[in-house]
């Protein structure tokens, strides 16, 4: 598994990650809303191309999240490195409820107690 890191690499306690989650949820909700508006404006018969506006919205979201030291693993999927693995969150989950090791990835998530 490729473990490339953003230069702002950061290790989070659970409390730090949970404290940042509301900001990430807001960033994500805003980006999702922008994409929904974009989809409403598109013609239904347009070719299956990636819209540059779509890419820009997702890119701004990813950049804002990475500036916080959080790793972006997919669309609306982020990981907080805790030193022994990741606290994992995916929109629209209500809280930071999952963990997985460095090698397991999303499919290896386990619910936190």
C-alpha positions as CSV (number, residue, x, y, z in Angstrom):
1,X,0.0,0.0,0.0
2,X,1.3,3.4,-0.9
3,X,1.7,5.6,2.2
4,X,2.6,8.9,0.6
5,X,2.2,11.7,3.0
6,X,1.3,15.3,2.7
7,X,4.2,17.6,3.8
8,X,2.0,18.7,6.7
9,X,2.0,15.2,8.2
10,X,0.4,15.2,11.6
11,X,-0.3,12.6,14.3
12,X,-3.7,13.1,16.0
13,X,-5.0,11.9,19.3
14,X,-8.7,10.8,19.1
15,X,-9.7,14.0,20.9
16,X,-7.8,16.2,18.4
17,X,-9.3,14.4,15.4
18,X,-12.8,14.5,16.9
19,X,-12.3,18.2,17.6
20,X,-11.4,18.9,13.9
21,X,-14.2,16.8,12.5
22,X,-16.9,19.5,12.7
23,X,-14.8,21.7,10.5
24,X,-14.2,18.9,8.0
25,X,-17.9,18.0,8.0
26,X,-18.7,21.7,7.1
27,X,-16.1,21.7,4.4
28,X,-17.5,18.5,3.0
29,X,-21.2,19.5,3.3
30,X,-20.4,22.8,1.4
31,X,-18.5,20.9,-1.4
32,X,-21.4,18.4,-1.7
33,X,-23.9,21.2,-2.0
34,X,-21.8,22.9,-4.7
35,X,-21.7,19.6,-6.6
36,X,-25.5,19.2,-6.3
37,X,-26.0,22.7,-7.7
38,X,-23.6,21.9,-10.5
39,X,-25.5,18.7,-11.3
40,X,-28.8,20.6,-11.5
41,X,-27.4,22.9,-14.1
42,X,-26.0,20.2,-16.3
43,X,-27.9,18.8,-19.3
44,X,-29.0,15.2,-18.8
45,X,-27.7,14.1,-22.2
46,X,-24.1,15.5,-21.8
47,X,-21.3,13.0,-22.4
48,X,-19.8,11.2,-19.4
49,X,-16.9,13.6,-19.1
50,X,-15.5,14.9,-15.9
51,X,-16.6,18.5,-15.6
52,X,-13.7,20.9,-14.9
53,X,-16.0,22.6,-12.3
54,X,-16.5,19.3,-10.6
55,X,-12.7,18.7,-10.5
56,X,-12.2,22.3,-9.1
57,X,-14.8,21.8,-6.3
58,X,-13.3,18.4,-5.2
59,X,-9.8,19.8,-5.5
60,X,-10.6,22.7,-3.3
61,X,-12.1,20.4,-0.7
62,X,-9.1,18.0,-0.8
63,X,-6.7,20.9,-0.4
64,X,-8.5,22.4,2.5
65,X,-8.6,19.1,4.3
66,X,-4.9,18.3,3.7
67,X,-3.9,21.8,5.0
68,X,-5.3,20.6,8.3
69,X,-2.8,17.6,8.2
70,X,-5.6,15.1,7.4
71,X,-5.1,12.5,4.7
72,X,-7.6,12.4,1.8
73,X,-8.2,8.8,0.8
74,X,-11.1,9.2,-1.6
75,X,-14.1,11.3,-2.4
76,X,-15.4,12.5,1.0
77,X,-13.2,9.9,2.7
78,X,-10.5,11.0,5.1
79,X,-8.1,9.5,7.6
80,X,-6.5,11.0,10.7
81,X,-3.1,9.4,11.3
82,X,-2.9,8.4,15.0
83,X,0.5,6.8,14.9
84,X,-0.7,3.2,14.9
85,X,-3.3,3.5,12.1
86,X,-6.1,5.8,11.2
87,X,-9.3,7.2,12.6
88,X,-11.4,7.1,9.5
89,X,-14.4,9.2,8.5
90,X,-16.6,9.2,5.4
91,X,-19.4,11.7,4.6
92,X,-22.1,11.6,5.8
93,X,-21.2,9.7,9.0
94,X,-22.3,11.7,12.0
95,X,-19.1,11.2,14.1
96,X,-15.6,9.8,14.1
97,X,-16.5,6.1,14.7
98,X,-14.0,4.0,12.8
99,X,-10.4,2.9,12.9
100,X,-8.2,0.9,10.6
101,X,-4.5,0.0,10.5
102,X,-2.1,1.3,7.9
103,X,-2.4,-1.8,5.7
104,X,-6.1,-2.7,6.0
105,X,-7.7,0.4,4.3
106,X,-11.3,1.2,4.3
107,X,-12.5,-2.4,4.0
108,X,-10.7,-3.2,7.3
109,X,-12.4,-0.5,9.3
110,X,-13.6,-1.5,12.8
111,X,-16.1,0.4,14.9
112,X,-14.6,2.3,17.9
113,X,-16.1,1.5,21.2
